[in-house]
Amino acid sequence: MFCHLQDPGYPSRCWRGGQVSHSGNQVMAINTVWSIDLGKSSLKAARLRRSQGHVEIIAVDKVDYPLGEGGEDTSALAREALEVFLARNSVKDPVVVAHPGQGTFSRFIKMPAFDQKKVDDMVGYEASQQIPFPLDEVIWDYHVVDREYLPGEEREVALFAIRREAVEDFLLEFTNKELAVESVSIGYLGVLNYAVHDLALEEPSIILDIGASHTDLILMDGDRFWIRAVPHSGNEITRAIQERFNLGFAEAEKLKLATAREPQKAVKIFQAIIQPKLKELVGEIHRSIGFYRSQYGEVNFSKLYLLGNGSRIIGIKRFLQESLNTPVEKVQSISHYRVSREANLKLLQSNLPAFSTALGSAMHILGDAACSVDLVPAEDKIAKEVNRKKKHVFIAAAIVLLAMLISNYLLTKQTSDFKGDADFANKEIAPLKKGKGGKVAYDALGLEFNGLISDMKGIVELRGRVLSALQSLDSVLATFPNSNSPSLTVPVKDGAPALGEQMEELLSQRLWIPWARFSRLDDPMAKDPKKGSDVPTEPTYEFKVRVMVKSKDNLEQSVAFIREKFQKPLEAALKSQGLDIKPSKEGGPLVEIGTIQPNLDEIYHSPSGRDAGTEGGQEGRPFDSVEVSWVVVTSPVEVPEPEAEEETPGEG
């Protein structure tokens, strides 16, 4: 049996984990994206960015459509709203769009345990049997349920499909504006991904997203979810007011919104018009819960979360709470998304329930979706992937070519120099070979020539050690916060003090590296005094770093912070790169805390004293500056055991 989402259907399951599309490719995460929800009464858009394991909202916008007499928007109105949005925003990032849930199909099937390499072929065959249209007439995607299966247990697979012309017409609105649509999500899956990411549900819960033209009901039970489109919406209530008072649709909409400002009129309208419609909605919710329990046993849903513009209907929270005997919460704050100071916080705060689809739909493209489905046509996916790889190939080729040219120049120059030295040595050696002392002179010049070759190898080795040191430094710096944007939770009526405290805490944990220097040392300690200076010297290097931190209560605390958070991790990272800290004569690591300068206003970037300072005004000043240096070797220096003196015969 095939399930249309507007009717009660089969429950849908989706576990967090690797999502696989029918193209066989894993989701490729993009760092920054615009997500657009082109609804029936308004356009909602959000720009999000993934940074340091968090998803940050950096911009939001909302464009309402003027409503007609029938309460139905037209394509012209949607295009107009899109033009307004593009005029107000510079959209250069990839775009993900949310297709409304109406008209989409889903089916959950069970398949024999399969080899991952054959999953595309097996699911493709099942899709051709289950979808009631030829596959070339639909855009479809699938999701393999990621959970632990018993040996030989059948796998669960979710199929999603929509008519090709519906997707192409929907995409045309965006491609005509030269927008780079990277992904097409489904509205109710956007709400699902938003709920999983931000609400962090721990108990079975109900998500009710009330839109202008339809309502999405999502029952969430652990990792399982079930979706149904309910035929009740905000426009249904507006039409009821329109019929009752014989008004135009736009006037009825104004009256519905005005009830929040006139309590006496609100009570009358609620009792006479809104309450009967909400009773019908409650009946559909009870029906859906009953069907779910008939399939999966007794489940008690602990809370209902209200989303969408319809959640603003006067009296809806209290009525649903009393009718369902379940706590009801209007989603009015953000818990796990971060909000940039650049975002329009007032707009987001006042319309947060309406932004849930846009916020959740972006999670797929950012690589953090609970359930990932993409309805972009396969040929568009292939074209985008080819263009993306072309760009990467050109960049990589340019870098490789530049590196080859530099390496070739240096190698040619060094080879030419060494060839000249070798020719000179051979010229000097030739007559000496024939003379009485030729062998001694020949050996001496040979040693000099071998020294030149050794120097050449030393240059190559030094380059490798420099890269190892920089990689170690980079791995340690990656653990420090690198963003100036604190985590915000809306509403923010106490936002200013909280922002100040968060920024102060953020800056106190940051660390600046104005410069670092890595150089080769002549190491007299590596020579054995008993055996003379002919013993090869152990390759020894000095790694010196200037570290700056926001001034602590005193200089000792600043030094302790640098020692604990930077010095120790860097020593461990150097060791992982094959660079050990050389032991001192006392046996400890040869580390020196050098020049310490407190309360600096500026950050200087040059160790040589050249004018490389920046103007004053850096965030977090004043700074404490500490210079730390290590003496490192490529491997631990083994201290030779003292040789046992041979006993002379006859002694004793």
Secondary structure, DSSP 8 states (H G I E B T S, - for coil): --EETTS----EE--SS--B-TT--B----SEEEEEEE-SSEEEEEEEEEETTEEEEEEEEEEE----TTS---HHHHHHHHHHHHHHS---S-EEEEE-STT-EEEEEEE----GGGHHHHHHHHHHHHSSS-GGGEEEEEEE--S---TT--EEEEEEEEEHHHHHHHHHHHHTTT--EEEEEEHHHHHHHHIIIII---S-EEEEEE-SS-EEEEEEETTEEEEEEES--HHHHHHHHHHHHT--HHHHHHHHHHTTT-HHHHHHHIIIIIHHHHHHHHHHHHHHHHHHHHHH------EEEEESGGGGSTTHHHHHHHHHTS-EEE--S-SSSEE-TTS-HHHHHHTGGGGHHHHHHHHHHTT--SS----S-HHHHHHHHHHHHHHHHHHHHHHHHHHHHHHHHHHHHHHHHHHHHHHHHHHHHHHHHHSTTHHHHHHHHHHHHHHHHHHHHHHHHHHHHHHHHHHHHHHHHTTS---S-----S--TTHHHHHHHHHHHHHHT--EEEEEEEEEE--GGGSBTTTBTTS----EEEEEEEEEEE--SSHHHHHHHHIIIIIHHHHHHHHHTT-EE-B-TTSSB-EEEEEEEEEESS-B--TT--S-B--S--TT-SEEEEEEEEEEESS-------------TT--
